[in-house]
Amino acid sequence: MNNDDIDFSVSDVEYNVITTLSSLLQSEEVLAKYADDADEEGNAELAGMFRSLRGHNQQHALELRNALCRMIEQNP
């Protein structure tokens, strides 16, 4: 039996969005910790980079969440 014969609960694209969203959300906590670590070491430049990355991740996570909501509304 190959995967073409299996009926999954979500499509590959939905799964990809969900797992990417999960990864981005998990990284928010990590990047905040890294920024704090850089602050503790007195490295404001790196702290700012980590915070910037976190902000970008938050924006991308929001965009993916909105896309997932649209996907669910179109195919409940």
TORPA-4810 file (N, C-alpha, C, O; in nm, 3 decimals):
<nodes>
NODE_1_0.085_-0.118_0.000_0.000_0.000_0.000_0.089_0.124_0.000_0.181_0.134_0.081_M
NODE_2_0.062_0.217_-0.089_0.139_0.341_-0.089_0.056_0.453_-0.027_-0.062_0.435_0.003_N
NODE_3_0.119_0.567_-0.007_0.050_0.680_0.059_-0.068_0.732_-0.021_-0.156_0.797_0.036_N
NODE_4_-0.073_0.705_-0.151_-0.186_0.750_-0.232_-0.315_0.681_-0.191_-0.424_0.732_-0.219_D
NODE_5_-0.306_0.567_-0.125_-0.423_0.492_-0.083_-0.472_0.531_0.055_-0.576_0.482_0.101_D
NODE_6_-0.399_0.619_0.123_-0.434_0.657_0.259_-0.506_0.792_0.256_-0.461_0.885_0.190_I
NODE_7_-0.618_0.800_0.328_-0.694_0.925_0.338_-0.656_0.994_0.468_-0.699_0.952_0.576_D
NODE_8_-0.576_1.100_0.459_-0.533_1.172_0.577_-0.634_1.279_0.615_-0.716_1.321_0.532_F
NODE_9_-0.628_1.323_0.740_-0.722_1.423_0.792_-0.700_1.561_0.731_-0.795_1.639_0.719_S
NODE_10_-0.577_1.590_0.694_-0.544_1.719_0.635_-0.461_1.696_0.509_-0.398_1.592_0.494_V
NODE_11_-0.463_1.794_0.420_-0.382_1.784_0.298_-0.235_1.808_0.332_-0.201_1.853_0.442_S
NODE_12_-0.149_1.776_0.237_-0.006_1.802_0.256_0.020_1.950_0.281_0.100_1.985_0.367_D
NODE_13_-0.048_2.035_0.206_-0.028_2.179_0.222_-0.074_2.225_0.360_-0.006_2.305_0.425_V
NODE_14_-0.189_2.177_0.406_-0.237_2.212_0.539_-0.137_2.165_0.646_-0.106_2.239_0.739_E
NODE_15_-0.088_2.045_0.631_0.011_1.992_0.724_0.136_2.079_0.725_0.189_2.111_0.831_Y
NODE_16_0.182_2.118_0.606_0.301_2.203_0.597_0.280_2.336_0.667_0.370_2.385_0.736_N
NODE_17_0.163_2.395_0.650_0.133_2.522_0.716_0.131_2.503_0.868_0.188_2.583_0.942_V
NODE_18_0.066_2.397_0.913_0.055_2.371_1.057_0.192_2.349_1.120_0.222_2.408_1.224_I
NODE_19_0.276_2.266_1.058_0.407_2.237_1.116_0.499_2.359_1.110_0.578_2.382_1.202_T
NODE_20_0.490_2.437_1.003_0.571_2.558_0.995_0.527_2.659_1.099_0.610_2.722_1.164_T
NODE_21_0.397_2.674_1.116_0.344_2.763_1.218_0.391_2.721_1.357_0.431_2.804_1.438_L
NODE_22_0.385_2.593_1.384_0.432_2.540_1.512_0.579_2.573_1.535_0.618_2.615_1.644_S
NODE_23_0.660_2.553_1.434_0.803_2.582_1.446_0.829_2.730_1.473_0.912_2.765_1.556_S
NODE_24_0.757_2.816_1.403_0.774_2.959_1.423_0.734_3.000_1.564_0.801_3.081_1.627_L
NODE_25_0.624_2.944_1.614_0.578_2.979_1.749_0.677_2.930_1.854_0.703_3.000_1.952_L
NODE_26_0.732_2.812_1.835_0.830_2.760_1.929_0.957_2.845_1.928_1.020_2.865_2.032_Q
NODE_27_0.994_2.893_1.811_1.116_2.972_1.801_1.103_3.108_1.868_1.204_3.168_1.906_S
NODE_28_0.981_3.158_1.883_0.963_3.288_1.950_1.020_3.285_2.091_1.090_3.378_2.132_E
NODE_29_0.991_3.180_2.165_1.042_3.168_2.301_1.194_3.156_2.301_1.262_3.217_2.384_E
NODE_30_1.247_3.077_2.209_1.391_3.058_2.200_1.461_3.189_2.167_1.561_3.224_2.230_V
NODE_31_1.410_3.261_2.068_1.473_3.387_2.029_1.466_3.491_2.140_1.558_3.571_2.156_L
NODE_32_1.358_3.491_2.218_1.349_3.582_2.332_1.457_3.548_2.435_1.520_3.638_2.492_A
NODE_33_1.479_3.421_2.458_1.583_3.375_2.552_1.721_3.416_2.500_1.804_3.465_2.576_K
NODE_34_1.745_3.396_2.371_1.873_3.434_2.313_1.897_3.585_2.325_2.009_3.628_2.352_Y
NODE_35_1.793_3.664_2.305_1.806_3.809_2.319_1.841_3.845_2.462_1.926_3.931_2.485_A
NODE_36_1.776_3.780_2.558_1.807_3.805_2.700_1.951_3.766_2.731_2.021_3.838_2.803_D
NODE_37_1.995_3.651_2.677_2.134_3.607_2.699_2.232_3.710_2.644_2.332_3.741_2.708_D
NODE_38_2.203_3.762_2.524_2.291_3.862_2.464_2.293_3.990_2.549_2.398_4.052_2.566_A
NODE_39_2.176_4.029_2.600_2.169_4.145_2.689_2.255_4.124_2.813_2.329_4.213_2.855_D
NODE_40_2.247_4.005_2.870_2.325_3.974_2.991_2.475_3.980_2.963_2.554_4.014_3.052_E
NODE_41_2.515_3.948_2.841_2.656_3.955_2.802_2.696_4.095_2.758_2.812_4.120_2.727_E
NODE_42_2.598_4.187_2.754_2.628_4.323_2.713_2.639_4.341_2.563_2.700_4.437_2.516_G
NODE_43_2.581_4.249_2.487_2.589_4.256_2.342_2.454_4.302_2.286_2.370_4.221_2.246_N
NODE_44_2.437_4.433_2.284_2.311_4.492_2.239_2.286_4.464_2.091_2.171_4.449_2.049_A
NODE_45_2.392_4.457_2.013_2.377_4.431_1.870_2.311_4.295_1.846_2.214_4.285_1.771_E
NODE_46_2.364_4.191_1.909_2.306_4.058_1.893_2.166_4.050_1.952_2.077_3.987_1.895_L
NODE_47_2.147_4.114_2.066_2.014_4.115_2.128_1.912_4.174_2.031_1.801_4.123_2.016_A
NODE_48_1.951_4.282_1.966_1.862_4.345_1.868_1.835_4.255_1.749_1.723_4.250_1.698_G
NODE_49_1.937_4.182_1.704_1.918_4.089_1.593_1.820_3.979_1.630_1.731_3.945_1.552_M
NODE_50_1.836_3.923_1.750_1.744_3.817_1.794_1.602_3.870_1.807_1.506_3.801_1.772_F
NODE_51_1.588_3.991_1.857_1.454_4.049_1.870_1.393_4.078_1.732_1.273_4.061_1.711_R
NODE_52_1.477_4.121_1.640_1.431_4.145_1.504_1.385_4.013_1.439_1.279_4.008_1.376_S
NODE_53_1.464_3.909_1.455_1.425_3.778_1.403_1.293_3.732_1.464_1.207_3.678_1.395_L
NODE_54_1.278_3.754_1.594_1.154_3.715_1.662_1.035_3.792_1.604_0.928_3.735_1.583_R
NODE_55_1.055_3.920_1.578_0.948_4.000_1.519_0.909_3.951_1.381_0.791_3.945_1.347_G
NODE_56_1.011_3.918_1.301_0.982_3.864_1.168_0.908_3.731_1.177_0.813_3.707_1.103_H
NODE_57_0.951_3.646_1.269_0.883_3.518_1.288_0.738_3.538_1.331_0.649_3.468_1.284_N
NODE_58_0.715_3.635_1.419_0.579_3.663_1.463_0.492_3.706_1.346_0.377_3.663_1.334_Q
NODE_59_0.547_3.790_1.258_0.473_3.835_1.142_0.442_3.719_1.049_0.329_3.706_1.000_Q
NODE_60_0.540_3.635_1.024_0.519_3.519_0.937_0.420_3.421_0.999_0.338_3.362_0.929_H
NODE_61_0.428_3.403_1.130_0.334_3.314_1.199_0.191_3.366_1.185_0.098_3.289_1.162_A
NODE_62_0.173_3.496_1.197_0.041_3.556_1.182_-0.011_3.535_1.039_-0.128_3.502_1.020_L
NODE_63_0.077_3.554_0.941_0.036_3.534_0.802_-0.003_3.389_0.777_-0.103_3.362_0.709_E
NODE_64_0.074_3.294_0.831_0.040_3.153_0.814_-0.089_3.118_0.886_-0.171_3.041_0.834_L
NODE_65_-0.109_3.175_1.004_-0.234_3.150_1.079_-0.353_3.197_0.998_-0.454_3.127_0.987_R
NODE_66_-0.342_3.317_0.941_-0.451_3.370_0.860_-0.476_3.283_0.737_-0.591_3.258_0.701_N
NODE_67_-0.369_3.235_0.674_-0.384_3.147_0.558_-0.452_3.017_0.599_-0.538_2.966_0.527_A
NODE_68_-0.413_2.963_0.714_-0.475_2.839_0.763_-0.623_2.860_0.791_-0.706_2.775_0.759_L
NODE_69_-0.657_2.972_0.850_-0.799_3.003_0.875_-0.878_3.008_0.744_-0.989_2.956_0.736_C
NODE_70_-0.820_3.071_0.643_-0.888_3.076_0.513_-0.904_2.936_0.454_-1.008_2.904_0.397_R
NODE_71_-0.801_2.853_0.469_-0.808_2.717_0.417_-0.918_2.639_0.487_-0.990_2.563_0.422_M
NODE_72_-0.930_2.656_0.615_-1.032_2.584_0.693_-1.172_2.632_0.654_-1.264_2.551_0.640_I
NODE_73_-1.187_2.764_0.636_-1.317_2.818_0.596_-1.360_2.768_0.459_-1.478_2.744_0.435_E
NODE_74_-1.264_2.752_0.369_-1.294_2.708_0.233_-1.323_2.558_0.226_-1.394_2.512_0.136_Q
NODE_75_-1.268_2.483_0.321_-1.282_2.338_0.317_-1.299_2.284_0.459_-1.209_2.220_0.512_N
NODE_76_-1.415_2.311_0.520_-1.436_2.271_0.661_-1.436_2.121_0.680_-1.452_2.073_0.793_P
</nodes>
